[in-house]
Amino acid sequence: MTPLEPWTIALLALAAFGAGLVDAIAGGGGLVTVPVLLAAGLPVPVALATNKGQASFGAVSSFASFWTKGGIDRARVPLAFACGFIGSLAGARVLLLVKPEPLKPVVLVLLLAAAGIVAYPRKPKTGHARPWAMLALGPIAFALGFYDGFFGPGVGSMLIVAFVMVFGDTVTRASGNAKVVNLASNLAALLLFSLKGAVLWRVAAPMAAANAAGAFVGARLALRRGDGFVRAVVLGVVTVLVLKMAYDLVW
């Protein structure tokens, strides 16, 4: 593989900043970073591994921002993190055995359903979750962590919808709580890729710094602007995901 020029790495870092900003609000940062890494000439396995390397730092940044601003329900964190981490490890392992392409039509339907749920404004119910909500948290975190390790597109939006539906979170609160599972799944995938030596750190490191900065800005924007802003960004991200996946299926 030909070494990347410094200006190419600088452009990748700029893309990572934008991805971190969007990802902190609504998920979907991989829509930006994976294509640009592939366009830069990285082989697919290296591009995916390097993407997880840089995205993990953005996940830490956005998690820390929501945490310090009280945007995360701390009682949920241990279970959500553990199940998301284990689920992502399992998903990444299964990916080595099975190709994820058959999932695309299913994910397309799920994303359309998610868009409908997010588009409909719900009365805030934070602090009044259904009695069975905590029982559902583990399976939700494991399932979506597994999905993120195995395939990934739209997982942030799906987590937001799951927490809105199950816990009655506002969209902004759900975005904060989703960061727990996002962080866990990213760290699990990064662990596996690092052990295999697949992460190109001379590219991932500058991208990671930019992604973390973007995530810092994005998390504060979400907390400051509130539900209407987060809902609009989530719908925008889901729309782009749906269009891209539909295009991939047709072509």
C-alpha positions, 0 to 999 in steps of 0.5 A: 500500500502506497504511503499517504501524502500529508495533505491527504491525511489532513483532508481525512482529519477534516472529514473526521471532525465533521463525522465526530460532530454528526456522530455525537448528535445522531450517529452515522459518522461512518457515512463520512469516514469510511468512504473517504478512507476507501477513496484514499486508497486503503484496502477495505479491511484496513479502512474499516479497522482504521475507522474504528481506531479514530471513531473510538476517540470520538465516542470517548469525547461525546460520552464524556461531554454528555456525562459531565453535563448530566445527559446520561442516566448513570444507573443504566451505564454498567449494564448498557456498557457491559452488554454493548461491549460483549455484543460488539465482540460477538458481532465482530467474531461472527463477521469473520464467518458470515458476510453482512450483505443479507442484512441490508434490506432488513436494516433499510426497513428498520431505519425507515421505521426509526425515521417515523418514530423520531419524526413524531414528537413525543411528550418527555417522560424521562425519569418515568420509564416503564417498570420492565425497561431495565430488564430490556436494557441488557438485550437492547445493548447486546443486540445493537452492540452485536449489530454494530460489531457485525455491520453497523450503519444506523446503530446510533439512530436505532439506539436513540429510538430504542431509548425513546420507546422503552425508557420514554427518554426525550430525543436529546436524553436518548442521544446521551444514553446511546453514547454508552453503548456506542462507546462500548461497541467501538472499544470492543471492535478497536480491541479486536482490530488492534490485536490483529494489527489492522489499524493504520495508526499514522492515519488513525491518530490525527483523525482521532484527534479531529474526531474527538474535537468534532464530538466535543462540539457536537455533544454540546450543540445537542445539549444546548439546542435540545430535542428539535435540533437533535430530531432534525439531525437524526432524521437527516442522518437516517435519510442519507443512510436509507438513500445510500443503502437503497442505492447499494441494493439496486446497483 
